[in-house]
C-alpha cells in the first residue's frame, strides 16, 4: 500500500467520498501524472476541447510536478483549482485521474502510488507526461500541438496502450 501516514491521514482515505477528505488527504490523492497541467484548445464554433502536448510553464517536465504549486495562481491566474464539486464535471480530466475516478465512485488504478506504494509507477505505467510534452515557453501556437484524436477521451490505457505515443 501507499507511503502516506500520520495523524492527518485516515486509513485508506482514498476510498472515502471526495467531499469527506481533509486538505492533506485531498492533495495526496493526486497521482502526479501532470496531464491536468497541459494546455487545451477549445473550438470556438463547437465548444469541442482538444488536448495538446504543451505543458504549463510551471510544470517540471522531468517530474510532472508543479515547480511553484503553493504560489501557482500568482504566476498562472487561470490555473484551475480542482474541488470535490467540479472534478466530476470536468470532462477534460483524463479517465485515469484519481479525482475523476473517485468522483465517479471508482477505485484507484493499481499503478497509483497509494495502491502500489511507488511514486514512479505513474511514469512506468505510461500515464504521466514525463518525456512526452514541451513547455509553453518554447511550443509556439497551441493548434500545432493537438494530440488527442476525436474519441480519445474514452481511451483505456491499460488495455489499449499508451495514447501519448504519437508518431
N, C-alpha and C positions, 0 to 999 in steps of 0.2 A: 504494500500500500504506500500511499504518498508520504512525503517527508514533513508535512505540516504538523506542528504540535504546539502545545502551550495552552494556557487558560483561555485565550481569546478565540480558540478554535474548538468547536464541538466535534465529537466523534462523527465521522462520515458526514460532515456538514454539507458536502456536495450533493447529497441525496435529498436534502431538505428543499422545500419551495424557495424560490429566489427571494421573495419578499420577507422571509424569516432570517436571512443571512445578515450578520453584522458586517461592518465595513471591512474588517480584515478578511473575513471569510469570502466576501464578495470579490475583493481584489485577488485573493488566492485562487479563485475559480478559473481565472484566465489561464488558458493553456500556453500562451506565449507564441502563437503562430504568426502574429503580425498582419494577418490578412485584413483586419478591420482598419489598418493604417494605410491601405492602398487607396489611391485616388479612384474615383468612379466618374464616368461621363454619362450625363443624362441627355437623352434625345429630347430636344425642346418640343417636338411635334407629338411624339408618342408617350413620353414620360418613361420610356424604357431606360433602365440603368445598365450600363456596361462596365465591367471591371477592367482595370488596367494593371500593368506590371510596374507602375510608378508609385513609389513609397513617399510618404510624408517626409519632409526634410529632417524631422526629429527622430525618425526610425533608424536604429542602428542595424544596418543590413547584414552584419555578421552574427547578431544575436536575436534579431527580431523583437527587440525591446526598445521602448521609447527612451531616448537619451536625456529627456527632461520631463519625465512623467508628471511629477508634482507641479511643475510650472508650465505644462504644455499649452494651456489655454492663453497664457501670456504671449506665446510665440505663434500659436495657431488658434485664433479666437473661435473659429468654426469647428474645432475638434469636437466630435460627437461624444457625449457622455452617455455610456450605456447604463440603463437603470432597469430595475425589475419590471417597470411599466412598459418600457419601449423595446426591450430585446425580442419579445415575441412578434413584434410587428415590423422589424427592420429586415426586409427581405434580402438586402444586400449582404447581411452577415452570412458567412459560409455555413453550409449544413453541418460542418464539423465543429462549429463554435460551441464551447461549453455553455455559454449563456443562452444561446438559441436552443440547444438541446434541452437544458434544464427548464427553460420557459415552456417547452412542449411536453415536459414530464418524462423526457427520455434520459437514459443513463449516459454517463460519460464513456467515451470510447476507451478501449484497452490501452492505447498509447498515451492517454492523458497522464501527466505526471502524478496526479492524485491517486490514480489507479496503479500505474506502473512503478512509481517511485523514482522515475528517471526523467529529469527535465529535458534531456536530449532526445527523448522518444518522439516528441512532436517533429523534430527535424529528421530523425531516422525514418519516420513513417511517411515523409514527403508532404506533410501538411503545412509546414512553415514556409515563409517567404525566403529563407536563407538561400543565397545563391541563385535566386530566380528573378530578382527585381532590380530596378535602378532608382536612384534618388530623384526627387523632383528638381533638385538643383542642377541636374545635368540632362534631364529627359527630353526637354523640348515639348512640342504640342502633345497633349494627352491623347488626342484622337489617333495618333500614330502608335499608341501603346495598348490599344484594346486587345485583350487576350481571351475573353470568355465568349465563345460562340453561343448563339441563342439556344436555350435549353440546358446550358451547363449548370444552372443553379440546382438541378436535381442530381448532380454527379455524385456517385458513391465512390469515394477514394479507395476504400478497402477492396471493392470488387471490380472496379473499372479502371484502376490505375491512377496515375498522378496527372491531374489536369494542368499542372504548372509546366510540364514538359512540352514546350512548344518548339516545333522545328523551324 
